[in-house]
Amino acid sequence: LLQPAVSVGNVGQLAIDLVISTLNMTKVGYFYTDCLVPMVGNNPYATAEENSMELSINAEVYSLPSKKLVVLQIRSPFIKNKYRPFCQTLLSWVKSSKCARVVLLSSSHAYQRDDEQLLGTPLRYLLTPDLEKAVGGLMQELNWKEMEKVAAYPGINDTEKVLHIPGGGITKLLFTESCSKGIQMAVLLKFCSEGDNIPDAFALVNYLNEWLQLIKSEVNTSSQWKIPSSWRLLFGNGLPPALF
């Protein structure tokens, strides 16, 4: 199961858009929940006038059986104090659906990084203990950087370290709950700032592709991903025409 966290810059959601659009995934259902702000709109992945008027809602499920891949796209923010009920419902669905593993695409405020997090790549990963046993070695081969823990009380007690993902929305809660429930979950995230987050989305989806090889490519570039038609409405002239 591949899904986004509703986090800073909506980077995870944009990256999921690229996956669904590029792989031409089929919508197979909806994820019903009262934890998200209700919304409805036209088909964000329309390819012709015939399917442009299909309706989409706040949480939808897409499938690609050939890659054993299911994607949950979330399109609206959470209602206040509804984070925990959503996580419980989601993880219950993951277990009942027998998902082998979950990959959560997220982001975190770049301006709140500590000194160690300023070094090297802005991309990080987290693995639950159960998934660490299965793919931890591969992450080392890819030379990926694990999300660093930071001081719980900076300047007072720097020895006690905690996981801190500012701007990450449900990321930390979903990850810690998965750890306690024995669910295999990976979090892939990028440090970023609010603004034009298209480059961040490309960076995150290329990061994902290094591991899962959703599309075959010798060099990860933006041009290999298919831009959804809805991005024209979101970003106007912010995207070069060549990307469409």
C-alpha positions in Angstrom: 0.0 0.0 0.0 1.4 3.4 -1.0 -0.2 6.5 0.5 0.6 10.1 1.3 0.6 12.0 4.6 -1.1 15.4 4.4 2.1 17.3 5.3 4.0 20.5 4.5 3.8 21.5 0.8 1.5 18.5 0.1 4.6 16.8 -1.3 3.4 13.3 -0.6 0.1 13.9 -2.3 1.7 15.4 -5.4 4.1 12.4 -5.6 1.2 10.0 -5.4 -0.5 12.0 -8.2 2.6 11.2 -10.4 2.5 7.5 -9.6 -1.2 7.1 -10.3 -1.0 9.1 -13.5 2.2 7.5 -14.9 1.1 3.9 -14.1 -2.4 4.7 -15.4 -3.8 3.0 -12.2 -7.5 2.0 -12.0 -9.7 3.5 -9.4 -11.2 0.6 -7.5 -13.0 2.2 -4.6 -13.2 4.9 -1.9 -11.8 5.0 1.7 -14.8 6.1 3.7 -14.0 8.2 6.8 -15.4 11.1 8.7 -11.9 12.2 9.7 -11.2 14.2 6.5 -12.8 17.5 5.3 -15.5 16.5 2.8 -14.8 17.5 -0.8 -15.8 16.6 -4.4 -14.3 17.5 -7.7 -13.7 16.4 -11.3 -11.4 13.5 -12.3 -7.8 14.8 -11.6 -6.3 12.3 -14.0 -8.6 13.0 -17.0 -7.1 12.1 -20.3 -10.1 13.0 -22.6 -13.4 14.9 -22.4 -15.2 11.6 -21.9 -13.7 10.9 -18.5 -13.1 14.5 -17.4 -16.5 14.8 -15.7 -16.1 11.7 -13.5 -16.2 12.7 -9.8 -13.5 12.3 -7.2 -13.7 12.6 -3.5 -11.4 13.1 -0.5 -9.9 9.6 -0.2 -9.8 7.1 -3.1 -8.2 3.7 -3.7 -6.3 2.8 -6.9 -4.9 -0.5 -7.9 -2.3 -2.0 -10.3 -2.4 -5.9 -9.9 0.5 -6.4 -12.2 2.8 -4.7 -9.6 0.8 -5.9 -6.6 0.4 -2.2 -5.8 -2.5 -0.4 -4.1 -2.5 3.4 -3.7 -4.6 5.4 -1.3 -4.8 9.1 -2.4 -5.9 11.7 0.2 -7.0 15.0 -1.1 -8.2 17.0 1.9 -6.9 18.0 5.3 -7.9 16.3 8.6 -10.7 17.5 10.8 -9.3 18.7 14.1 -8.7 15.9 16.7 -9.4 13.2 14.1 -5.8 12.1 13.5 -5.9 9.2 15.9 -9.3 7.7 14.8 -8.1 7.9 11.2 -4.8 6.1 11.9 -6.7 3.4 13.8 -9.2 2.9 11.0 -6.5 2.9 8.3 -4.3 0.3 10.1 -7.3 -1.9 10.8 -8.0 -1.8 7.0 -4.3 -2.6 6.3 -4.5 -5.7 8.5 -7.9 -6.9 7.2 -6.8 -6.4 3.6 -3.6 -8.3 4.3 -1.3 -5.6 2.9 2.2 -6.9 2.9 3.7 -3.5 3.7 2.9 0.2 3.7 4.9 3.0 2.2 4.1 6.5 3.5 5.2 9.5 1.5 5.7 12.6 3.6 7.5 15.9 4.2 8.9 18.0 7.0 9.7 21.6 7.6 13.1 22.4 6.2 13.6 25.4 8.6 13.2 23.2 11.7 16.1 20.8 10.9 18.9 20.5 13.4 22.6 20.7 12.5 22.9 17.0 11.6 19.9 17.1 9.4 21.3 20.0 7.4 24.1 17.8 6.0 23.8 15.9 2.8 20.5 15.0 1.0 17.2 16.5 2.1 15.6 13.0 1.7 15.2 10.6 4.7 13.6 7.3 5.5 12.2 5.4 8.5 11.5 1.6 8.8 9.4 -0.1 11.4 11.4 -3.0 13.2 9.5 -5.7 11.2 10.4 -4.0 7.9 13.9 -3.3 9.0 14.6 -7.0 9.1 13.4 -7.4 5.5 14.9 -4.4 3.7 17.3 -2.7 6.0 20.3 -4.1 4.1 19.0 -2.7 0.8 18.7 0.8 2.3 22.3 0.6 3.2 23.2 -0.4 -0.3 21.2 2.5 -1.7 23.2 4.7 0.7 20.0 6.3 2.1 20.0 8.3 5.3 17.7 7.3 8.1 15.7 10.1 9.7 17.7 11.4 12.7 16.3 11.7 16.1 16.7 15.1 17.8 17.3 16.2 21.4 14.1 16.1 23.4 15.2 19.2 25.4 17.7 21.1 23.2 20.3 23.0 25.2 19.1 21.4 28.5 19.5 17.7 27.9 21.0 16.7 24.5 21.4 13.0 25.4 17.7 12.1 25.3 16.7 11.8 21.6 13.2 11.6 20.1 11.7 11.3 16.7 10.5 14.7 15.6 8.8 15.4 12.2 7.5 19.0 12.3 4.9 19.6 9.5 4.6 15.9 8.9 0.9 15.6 9.9 0.0 12.0 10.8 3.5 10.7 9.9 4.9 10.2 13.4 1.6 8.8 14.8 1.1 6.4 12.0 4.7 5.2 12.1 4.7 4.7 15.9 1.4 2.9 15.8 2.7 0.6 13.0 5.7 -0.2 15.1 3.6 -1.3 18.1 1.2 -3.3 15.9 3.9 -5.2 14.0 3.0 -3.6 10.6 5.7 -3.4 8.0 5.9 0.4 7.2 8.4 2.6 5.5 8.3 6.4 5.7 10.0 8.3 2.8 10.1 12.0 3.4 11.7 15.2 2.1 12.6 18.4 4.0 10.9 21.3 2.2 9.2 24.7 2.5 5.7 25.8 1.4 5.6 27.2 -2.1 5.9 25.7 -5.5 6.5 22.1 -4.4 6.6 20.4 -7.8 10.4 19.9 -7.7 10.0 18.3 -4.2 7.3 15.9 -5.5 9.6 14.8 -8.3 12.5 14.3 -5.9 10.4 12.2 -3.6 8.9 10.0 -6.3 12.3 9.4 -7.8 13.5 8.5 -4.3 10.6 6.0 -4.1 11.5 4.6 -7.5 15.1 4.0 -6.5 13.7 1.4 -4.1 10.5 0.0 -5.6 11.4 0.4 -9.3 7.9 1.3 -10.3 9.1 2.5 -13.6 12.3 1.3 -15.3 14.9 4.1 -15.8 18.6 4.3 -15.8 18.6 7.9 -14.6 15.8 9.3 -12.5 14.5 12.5 -14.2 11.3 14.5 -14.1 10.4 13.7 -17.8 9.8 10.1 -17.1 6.7 10.9 -14.9 3.3 11.7 -16.5 1.9 15.0 -15.2 -1.8 14.8 -14.2 -4.1 17.1 -16.1 -5.3 18.6 -12.9 -1.9 20.2 -12.2 -2.7 22.8 -14.9 -5.5 24.1 -12.7 -3.4 23.9 -9.5 -0.3 25.6 -10.8 -1.4 27.5 -13.8 1.6 28.5 -15.9 4.1 27.4 -13.2 4.8 24.2 -15.3 6.7 24.3 -18.5 4.4 23.3 -21.5 6.9 20.6 -22.3 5.8 18.6 -19.2 2.3 18.1 -20.6 
